[in-house]
Structure formats: C-alpha cells, structure tokens
Amino acid sequence: MDAQIVLNGTIVKKVIYLLIGGVTLLLMPANAQTGVASNSKYGHGADSVECLKCLAIYQHDFKNKDYDAAIVYWRYVFKNCPESSVNNVPRGIVMYQYLISKELNPNAKSALVDTLMMIYEAGIASRPQKKGEYLAAMAQDMQAYLENTAETQKKILKIMEESIVIDKDHTLPVTYANYMNVSVDLNASGNLSDAALLDNYTKVSDWLSEAIQKTANKEFAKARDMIDYSMAKLFYGKGNFNQSLEYLDAAIKNETNSIDKANYVCMRGIILSSKFNKYPDAKKCALDAARLRPNWGEPYVLLANVYAQGPKCGDDDFEKAQVYWVVVDKLIKAKTVDPNYAERVNGSIKSYSKYFPKKEEAFFRNINEGTSVSIECWINETTKARW
C-alpha cells in the first residue's frame, strides 16, 4: 500500500477523505459555517471538514507539482477558509503564474492575470507585514503579464516605489533595478521628463547607498551598477554623450564583475572614439576591456576601428598605410579569441586589406613579405608586412 500511495495520487486522496471523514461525526452537531463567514481559521461543522479536506488535497497535489489538480481544491480553500494556512496566498500565486504561462487564449489569460492581481491584494490584506514584499512581486508580474503601455508602467512605478519605501534595505536588489528600468523606458517614450527621471535616479541611488552600508549583500552594488549603465545607454540614445560618460564612469568605478566591467569599458571606448575623436583614450579602453575579458572579441574589434579611424602615423602615404596591417591583426585576433566574431569580422578584414601598402613600393624600401614593421606614435604596435 505504501508504494501505491507514492505512485497513485488518487489513493492518497481516498486516504485523506477517510481520515477527515472520521471526524465528521464529532463536528456535525455544530452549525455549518465557512471560515470567512465565522471569521475563523477553518470554519465550523461540515464546512470545516470540507475546508480541511480541500486543504489537505491541494497541499498534497501542490507538493507534487500537479498544479492543475491542486488549483481546484485551492479555489475552495481560498474562497471559504483563506486563513487556514499562511501558504495559501504564496501557493496560489505560484499556481496562477503556471496557469498564465500555459494559457494561449488572450481573453482567458487576461482573466487569469486579473485573478493573480486579486490574490496579491488578498495577501496584502491578510498579511500587512508582508505588504512591501507582495507589492514588489505584484509589480514584477505586472511587467511580465500586462500590456506594456505608459499607463501600466506608471502604475508599476508607483507600486514599486511604495514597496521600496515600506521595505527599505530589505527590498530585493532586483526591485531597485526594475524601478529604474521602468523609469528609463517611460522617459525614452516621452512619458517621464528628464527632471523626473533624474529625481528617480537620485532616490534609488540614496536607497541603494543606505542598503549597501547596512548589508553585506553584493547584489545591491550590482543593482546600482546596472542602473548607472542603463542611464548611460539612455543618454547615449538621446545624443547626450557627456552625461552618458558620467553614468558609464560611475558604473565602471563600482563594478566588480570583470565581464560586466569589460562591457562598460568597451562602450566608453566607443563613445570616446566615435563622438569625441579621443583615439588614444579609446585605445586604452579597448586594452583594458581585453584584460578584463580575454576571450571576448569586442575589444579587438574596437581597437581595429580606433586604429582605422584615428590619425595615421608616418611621414608619407606608404608609412601611413602600414596601420592597416595592424587593423587586420586585431580583427584576426578578435575571431581567434572568440570564434563567434568570425562572420562579423571577415568582411572587414577583406575591406581593410585593400588599403595595405603597395608591394611594388615596398620593394624599394627593402620591406618583404613577413618583414617586422613598427608603427610608432600613439599606436605603438609591431606587425608583419604582407600583401
């Protein structure tokens, strides 16, 4: 029988019916009344028996991840005796997230989302001490399931701010990041002014600074860096490159993850070279990013572009054209360390190879195939001649 119980959920449910049914005679004399009606945990009389039965069955099915079966009995519990377990709301949230994820009909999915929001509201009403936590989770599900309109985003922003104010340094780092992501999206769509965006950034920065000081959770610092990077990208898109660099520099200064830091440093190099013509500084960014993330092709692509676009070194056209040997060197390096870049750089290698110095003139300069050539001034690289 034990093996059957493990394997057969139906047998388990029959056992539950029998066990709970055994106490029915003791409770029958009392007037039947649900937990909601009697303001009690399980209710009275036959209704309390039904509550206990449905509670036990849905909990069993939930633990087995049979959410389709569990939800039937959960609904009875949630409607009639919601206080029978502190887990009714959290488990209901999990099950409705599951139902939403597999629902294909838009109208049916919308109704499920409405119910999910109602469950959050019920959780806040029954457990006010968890209001901040429920608000943050509600906002995250609103982002996931509701249409991404400005009106929805404004509601999400308001809910997240209330959550942060309530929970303060107990707020999850992802909530801070989401708060600024929504602010950035609203600003990009013209539904939040630059002044309001900067005000939100200042608030989040202050909240995060306080959380970082009070806790050892490194994720708070990570959230701060992600926010600075998001602001950098936003202002880059607006054409405000100086402000973009300010936020980027803040992200670089604080970031401890080498992969993310390499991303930020590369973006800084792109801005310095393409928007400010600061090629030596951009070169340094490329080299720093390559040290931070050795197996990434992007720093070498950046370095190639910087050399190709920057001022040429040399006294004549032949010497100035030698830089294209170095440009191709870096593109080859990009696909060598990171094969994913092969398709991207192969075309550039072919294009830049057309600008190599002329073989005929090299003969008169005593430069042959494979001769080592030094490119001086700000480039300061050594390459080999080829045609």
N, C-alpha and C positions, 0 to 999 in steps of 0.2 A: 504493500500500500504506500509506503514512503516514496518509493520510486515513482509510483503513479502520480503522487501529489506533485512531485517535482516536474513531471513531464506533462501533466494534464491540468490546465487551469480550471477546467470545469469541475473536476473532483474537488479541488481546493475550495471553489465557491460553494459546493454542496456541503462541505465540512463547515464552512462559515455559516451557512443557513442553519444547519443543525445546532451549532454552538449558540448562536444568537437566539434561535427559536426556543432553546431550552429555558431561557429566562423570561420568555413572553408571559407565561402564566403569572409570574410574580408581578409583572408590570401592568397587566390588563385591567385590574380594578381601577387604576388611575385614569383620569380623562385624557384622551389622546390630544397632544398639543405639540406643535413643532418647536424647535429651538428658537426660531425667530419670534414666533407668537408668544412664547413663555419667557423670552429673554434669558434662556438657559443654554448650556453647552450642547446637550443632545435632544432636548425636548422632554415630553412626558408620555407615558403609556405606550401605545402601539407605535406612535411616531418616533419615539426614542429608539425603539427596536429597529425600525426601518432605517433610521439615521446610522445606527451602529453597523447594521448590515451593509449599507451602501458605502460607508466609510471604510470598512474592512476590505470590501471587494475592490474598490477603486485604488486603495493603497497597495494592495497586492498586485493588481494589474500595472500600476504606475511603476513599481519597483522592477517589474519585468519588461518595462518599456512598451507595454501593449496599450498605447495611449488611446487608440480607437475604442477599445473595450472600456478602459478606465473612465473616459470622459462621460459616459452615460451615467455612471453611478456618482461621479464627481458633481455633475449638474444638480442631482437631487440634494447632495450634501450642501453645496454652495447656496442653493435656494432656501433650504429648510433648516439647516443647522450649521451655518458657516463657521461658528466658533468652536466646532467640535475638534478642530486641530489647527495649530498655528501654521501648518504646512498647506492648508487648503488654497490660499492665495498663491504662494510661490509655485505650487504644483499646477495650479490652473493656468498660470502664466506660461509655464513650460509646455503644457499640452496645447494651448491655443497657438503658441508660436509654431508648434509642429503642424497643427491643422492648417494654419495660414500658409506654411511653406509648401504644402502639397495641393492646395486648392487652386484650380485653374480658372474657374468661373470668376470674373471680376466682381460681379454683384455679391456672390457668396463670400468671396474673400473680404470684401468691404464690410460685410456684416460680421465676419469673424474678428476683424480688426476693431470694430466698434465694441464688441464684447470684451476683447482684450483690454481696451482702454477702461471699460467699466470695472474689470477685475482689479486693475491698478487703483482706481478710485475707491473700491471697496477695501483694498488693502490699506490705503491711507486712512480711511475712516476707522477701521478696526485696530490698526497698529500705528497711531500717530507718531510714536517714537521712531518709526521707520519711514517717515514721510519723505525725507531727503533721498533715501535710497530708492524708494519706489518712483519718485519723480524723475530721478536720473535714468532709471531703466525705462520708464514710460517715454521719455524724450528720445532715447535711443531707438525704441521700437517705432516711434512716430517717424523718425528718419528713415527707418528701414521699410516701412509698410505704407506710409501715406504719400500721396502725390506731392512732388517737390515744388510746391508753389510758394510764393513770397509770404502769403498769409500763414501757411503751415510752418514755414521757417521762423516766422516771428513768434508764433505760439511756442515752438520748440525752444527758442532762445529764452523766452520768459520762464518756461518750466525749468530749464537747466539753471538759470540764474537763481531761482528760488531754491532749487536743490543745493546749490553751492553755498548759498547764504546759510541754509539750515545745517548742513553737514560740515562746512568749513574744511579743516585739514583732514577730515575723514572722507571727503569727496574722492571718488576714484579719479586717478590721473586722466583717464580717457574722457571723462566728463568735461574737464577743462579744455582738452584738445578739441572736443566736439563743439563746445561753446564758441571757440574762436573760428572753427571751420565754418559753422553756420553764419557767423558774423561776416567772415570774408566772402562767402557766397552771396549774402544779401547785399554787401557793398558792391561786389562785382556786377550784380544785376541792377544796380541803381536804387535799391530799396533800403539802403542804410548809408547815411552820409559818412564822409571821411572822418568828420569830428566824432560821430557816434562810434565808429569803428575803433578809433584811437582811444576813446574812453573805455570801450570794452577791453581793448588790449591792456590798458593800464590797470583795470580792475583785475583781470586774470593774472597779470604779472605780479600784482600785490598778493593775491590769494596764493599763487604758487610759491612766491618767496617765503611766505609765512609757513606753508606746508613743508617746504624744503628744510626750513630751520627746525621744525618740530619733529620731523620724522626722518627715518633712515631709508625710506623708500626711494630708490633711484629713478623710479618711473615718473615722479613729479618733475625732476630735472629734464627727463626725456620729453615730457609733455611741453615744457617751456621751450625747448629747442625746436620741437616740431611747429609750435606756434610761431616762433620767430621766422622759421623757414617759409611757412605759409604766407606770412606778411611780406617776406622778401619777394616771393613769386607774384603776389598780388600787385605790389608796386612796380615790379618789372613789367607786368602786363599793362599797367597804366602809363608806362613810359617815364616813371619817376625813379630813375636809376640810382640817384644818390641815396634816396630813402631805402631803396631795395638793398643797397650795400650795407646800410646801417643795421638793418634787421639780420642780414646774412652774417655780418661780422659778429653780432651777438650770438647767433646760433653756433658759429664756428668756435667762438671763445668757450662756450659752455659744454659743447658736445663731447662726450667721452667715447662713443661708439665710433670706431675707425671707419666703418663702411659709410655711415651717415655723414660723418665729418668730411670724408672724401667727396661725397655728393655736393655738399655745401661749398667746399673749396673750389671744385670744378665750376660750379655756377658763378662763383666770384670771378674766376679767371675769364669766363666767357663775357661777363659784363665789362671787366676791365679792358679786354682786348677789343671787343666789338663796339662798345659805347664810349670809351674814353681813350682808346688808342694807347693804353699803357701796357705795351707788349712785354717789357722785362718783368713787370709785376705779374702779368698773366702767366708768363713762363714759370715763375716761382710757384704760382698756384698749381699749375699742371704737375710740376715735380713733387710738390707736397702731397697732392692727391695720389700720385703714383706710389709714393712711400706708404701712405695710409692704406691703400688698397692695391697691392702689387698685381693682382690677377684681373684687373679691370682695364678694358681697352680705352675708355673715355679720356683719361688724362693724356694719353699719347695722341689721340685724335685732336684734342685741344692744343697740344704742343705743336703738332703739324700745322694746324690752322694759324697759330700765332706766328710761326716762322714764315709761313707763306704770305701772311698779310702784313707783317711788320716791316720795318725798314731793312733794306738789304745791305749786307756788309761786303766791302770790296771796292777796288779802285776803278773797275770797268765792268762792262756788261757780263763778261765771261766769269769774273770772280763773283759778281752778284748772283749769277745763275746757279752757282755751286750750292746755294742754300737748298735748292730743290732736291739734291741728293739726301740732305738731312730730313727734309719734309717726308720723302718717301721712306726713309729709315724709320721714322716714327709711326707711319701708317702700317708698315710691315710689323713693327713691334706691337702695335695695337691688336692685330689679328693673331700674333704669335702668343701673346699672354692671354688673350680672350678670343677664342675661335668664333664666338658669336658675332664678332665685328667683321669677319671676312667679307661677307657680302656687301656690307656698308662701305668698306674702305677700298675694295678692289677697283671700283670705278675711279676713285680719287687718285689711286696710285697710277693708273693709266693716264689720267689727265695731267697730273703734275710731271710725269716722266717726259712729256713733250717739251718741258721747259729746261731740261738738262742742258748743260753747256755742250757746244758743238764739238764732236770728235775731231774734226779737222783742225780746229784751233788748238785743241788740247795737245796735239802732236808737236806744235811749235813751242808749247810751254813745258814740254817734257813730262806731260801727265798721261799715263797709260791706264788701261783697264786695271782696276784694283789698287791704284796708287792711293796712299793715305793722304787725305786733304783736310786741313784745319780751317774751320770757319771761325773767325775771331769776332771782335767787338761784343755786342750784347748776347749773341747766340752762343759762342764759345763751345762749339761741337766739332768732333772729328768724324769724318765719313770716308767712304771709298768711292773713287771715280768709276763710273760705268755709263753706258750709252744706250 
